[in-house]
Amino acid sequence: MLATSVRVLVRRRDSTAKFCAYADMVNTKVTSQFQPVVTPSAWHSNRYKNNKEWLVKLSSEQSRELLAAVNQHKNVPEDAIHALSANDFPLPTLGPVLQRLRDEVVDGKGFAIVQGLSTADYSLRDLVVAYWAVAQHIGNVQVTNKYGHLIGHVKNHGRDPKHPQTRLYSTNAAQPFHCDRGADIIGLCCVHQAKSGGLSSWASSAAVYNELLKQRPDVIQTLSEPFFTDRKGEIPEGKKGYYAMPIVHCHNGIVTVNYGGEFIQSAQRNFPQLPRLTQEQVEAMSLLEQTAARDDFRMDYDLQPGDMQFINNHTILHARSAFEDWQDEKDGGKRHLLRTWISPSNGRPLPEVFGEQWASMEPGNRGGIRVPGVTPHISLAADK
């Protein structure tokens, strides 16, 4: 009996030693490739919850300047709005503010909210033009969906969130923490609020990465390996309906996070020929989302009509709570946000695998969704 116990103990010790050796090997491999992010993009929420330096408030002069720039283009038809460039919107005082905002979003904390755009001064058409003007002073705007929209309409169309080609922005379902597929910078402009819900949240993906690297380096190793991702019917010419791409990247010494859990899960549902997610992959995705949602990482903000939010898609994870719309148009109607995917000229270097998502890798001209036969344009209707 004693001899048996000793043999079992020896086997357990041997197994433990092998596991520890494997864990050390994984940790060494991860820490040699991935290092903590020490730039301003890695922050915790207590740094900014009571510090509102990320709020940019338009002055009366800047508001008048923007309105005057929009009024110059009252007669431009809807199908020609997209041809207007930053040069068509002279903003002598607001323009430099937007350029500083761009630099802070690209190289700083990674987010900003602009307040003070009065929606009472604008029709929907003119608000679209005003938002286009602001975006043009930040970078080049890319296509956001299969319709060719350069300005997307984020609102509930009553679509089934589980349909193979439904993107969650077109429903009222909650969107867990994620990154968008086609953007360096994501811009949102609030037109109407929901009756309830629709809270905007974001967290530093760099800080989340740092936390996981410290606590669970094996998770970072898993996240740096390819995950199959669904295109949800938005398929570039010559490509398949899915692609494989890591979630965590280290390129030229810069860590970038690109996470779309819904698109990864959708690939599992819609392409049974693909390998099933491993237990390690499922755990890694869960820990990434859970960490981003923690109070010490998460920022929350209820976008008001006229607010414009800009975030760095490579250093920020964002989320939205479920919402309920007003039933009557006179009460406020549907929650409605305008969305842009913006490519600034000073964007970070990215690994070539991003070419699976984008037609171009050139900063200032990259990102967006390219579908054959679709012409980029601006529409005042969500599906036109």
N, C-alpha and C positions, 0 to 999 in steps of 0.2 A: 504493500500500500504506500509506504514511504517512497520507495523507488519510483512508483508510478507518478506520485505527486511531484517528485523532483524532475522527472522527464517532462511533465506538463509545464512546470514552472520554467524550465530551460527553453521549451518551445515558445512559451509566451514572451520570455525575455528576448529570444532571438527574433520573434515576429515584431516586437516593439522596437528593437534596434533597427530592423530593416525599414519599418515605417518612419522612424525618426530620420534615418539616413535619406529616405526618399523625400521627406518633408524639407530637410536641409537642402537637398539638391534643387527642389522646386523654388524654395525661398531664394537661394543663391542665383538661380536663373532669372527670377523675376527682378530681384533687386539690382542685378547687374545691367538689365535692360531698362528698367523703370526706376526713376528716382522721384522723390516728392516734388510737387510743384510749389515753388516759393515765390511766384509772381502775384500781383494783386488780384488775379483771377481766382485764386484759392482763398475764399473767405467763408466765415460763419455768419449766421443770420444776426447774432447779437451785435455785430459790427455795424449793421445798417438799419435795424428795426427802429432805433431811436435817433438815428442820424440820417437826415433826409437830403444829403448831398446828391443823391441819385435822382431827385426831382428837379426838373428844369421847368421853370415857370416863365411863360412868354410874357414879355412886357407889353404894355398898350401899344407902344411903337412897333414892336415886332408883329403883333396881331394885325395892326393896320397895314403893315408892309406886306404880309402874306395875303390878306384880303385884296389889296390893290393888285398884286401879282396875278391872282386868280381872275379878277375882273377883266384883266387884259385879254383873257381867252374865252369870254362868254360865247363867242360865235364859233368856236372850234367844235366841229361835230364829234360825236362820241367815238367814232371809229378812227379819229385822228389824234385823240388825247395822248396816246402812247408815244407819238412822235415828238412831243414837247420834251425838251431837255432842261437841265439846270440853267442853261444860258437864257432860256425863255422865261425864267422866273427870277428876276433880279431881287435878291434879298440882302441888301448891304449890311444890315445889323443881325438878322437872323441867320444868314448863311454861315458866318464864322462860328456861331454858337452850334450849329448842326455839325460842322466839321470837327469841332472839339468833342461833341457828343460821340461822333463816329470813332474818333481815336480812343476815347475812354471805353467804348464798347469793344473795340478790337483789341486793345492792348492793356486795358485797365480792369476794372471790376466786372465788366461784361454786360452791364444793363443800365438802362436809364428810362425814365418816364417823363414825357413832355406834357405839361398841363397848360391850360389857358386858351385852347382853341374853342371858340364859342360856336357850337353847332347851330345856335339860333341865327347866326349870320349867314348860314349856308344852306342851299338846297342839297339833296343827296349828290347831284351831279357836281356841284361846286365843291362839296366836301371831298369827293373823290379826286378832283383836280388839286385841291389844297394838299391832300395827303400825298399825291403823286409829286407835287413840287417839293415837299419836304424830303421824300425818299430820294429824289434825283440829286439833292444836295448831299446825300450820304453815300450813294453809290449807284451802280447799275442794277436795275430791277429785273428779276428773272421770272419765268413762267411758274405758276404755283400749282397747276393741275392739268388734267387731260383736256380741258376746254380751251386752254391757251391763255387763261387769265393772268395778266401781270399784276392785277390787284384782285385777290381772292375775296369772296364773301363768306365769312364764317357765320353760319346761322343754321338753325334746325330745319331740315326739309322733311322730317318724318321718316327718314330712311332707316332700314334695319341695320343696327351696328354690326350684326353678325354676317351680313351679306358679304360674299367674297370680294366685291369691289367697292364696298363702302369705306370711305375715310371718315374717321370719327368727328372731324370738324363739322361735317354736314348733319350731325345728329345733336341731341341734347344730352348724350351720355357723358359720364365722367371720362376724362382723358388722364390716365396715370402719367407719372413723370416720363418724359421722352425728349428726343431731339427731332427736328424736322429733317426730311431727306434732302431738300434741295437748296439749302441756304447757308451763307456765311452769317448774315444778320437776319433775324426775323423781326418784322415790324407789324404792329397791330394798331389800329385806330378804332376807338369805340364810337359807334353810331347810336345804338340803343342798348340799354341794359335789359337783362331778364327780369321777370317778376321776382324770382328768387334764384339763388345759386349763381353758377358761372364765375366763381372766384378764381382769379388768376394767381398761380403760385410758381415760384422758380427757386432753384438752388444752384450753387456752384458745383458743376460736375468735376472741376479740379479738386475741390475740397472733399467731395465724395470719394473720388479716386484716392486722395491722400489717406483718408480714413480706412478704406479697404486695403490699401497697400500696407498700412501699419498693422491692422488687425488680422487681415486675411489675405496675405500675398498670393495664396493659391487661387483666390477668386480673381485677382488681377490677371493671373496666368490664363485662366479660363476665358475671361472677357477679351483677351488679346488674340484669341483664336477665332476662326470664321464661324459666323452664324448665318444660316440661310434666311433670306428676307424676301417677302412678297412685294411685288410692284403694284399689286391691286389693279391690274389691268392697264396701268400707265407704263407701256412698254416701248422703249426706244427701238428704232429700227435695228434689226439684226440681233436683238437681245432676247433672252428667255423671260418668262413671267416671274422669275425670281433671280436672286444673285446671292453670293456668299461674301460676307464682310465682317471683320472684327468689330467689336464695340469700343475697345480701348486701343489707341494707336500711339506709338512713339516714333516721330519722324523729325529728323534734324534736331533731336534733343527736345522736341516739343510734344507734350502729351495732349491728344485730342480725343474727346469722347463723342461717339455718334451712336445713340441708342434709340431704337424704335421697337419696343416690346410687342406692340400690337401687330406690327408687320412681321415680326419673327413668329409669333403665335399663328398668324394668318397663313404663313407658309406651311406650318405644320398641318393646318386644316385643309388647305387647298391643293397641296402637292404631296400625296401619300407616298410617292416614290422617293422623297427626300429622307435622309436619316432622321430618326426621332431625336429630340433634344435629350441630352444626357441628364442625369440627376445633378451633376456638377453645373451644367449650364442653367438649369432651372433655378438652382439655389443662387447662382451668381446674379441672374437677372432680378430675382426677388430681393437680394441684399442691396443691389444697386438702387432699386426703387424705394425700399424701406429706409435706407440711409438718407436719400434725398428728401423724403417726407418727414424726417425728424424735425422737431421744433428748433434744434440748434443748427440746422442747415437750411430750413425752408423760410422763404419770404412769401407773404400773402398780400394781395392788393385787389381791391374791387374797382375795376376800371370804370370811370365815369364818362359820359358822352363828351367827346372831344379829346380825351386822353389818348396819347400815342406812346406805345411801349416799344422799346428796341432792346433785343438781347443777342448776345453772341452765341450762335448755335453750337459752337465747338467747345465752349466753356460753361454753358448753362443748360441745365435740364429744366423743362417747364411742364406745368400740369394745369388742368382746369376741372373744377368740380361740376357735377351734373347740375342742370338748371331747368326751371319751368318758365315758359313764355307767358306773356299776357294773352288772354283770349281775344281781346278787342283791340283793334288798331288804335283807337282813341286813348286807351290806357297805356300805350307804349309799344304794342305789337311785339314782334319777335326780337330777341337778342340778336344784335347784328354788329359784327366787327369787320373791318377791312384789313386784309393781310397782305404783306409784301415779303418777298425773299430778295434780299439785297446783297450784291457782291461789291464790296469796297475795293479800291485799288490797292490798299495796304493790308489785304488779307494774309493770314498766316500760310506758310508752306504746308501742303497736305500730301499724304502718300498717294501713289498712283491708283490704289484700289478705289479711291473716291470716283475715279472715272467710270466705275460700274453704275454710279448714280447720275453722273453729270456728263454732258457732251464736251465740256471744256474744263481744263484745270488751271486756266490763266486767271490770277486774281483780278477782279474787276469785270470778269466776263465768264464766271463759272457758276454752276448751280442750275437750279430749275429742272423742270420736267419737259422732256422732248418726246412728243408723240407724232408719228408720221401724219402728214396732212393737216396739221393744226397750226394756225397762224397766231403768233402772240398778239394780244390786243387787250384793251380795257373795256369792260362791260359794266353797265349799271345794273344788270340782272345777274343773278347767281349762276344760272346754267346756260348762258348765251355766249 
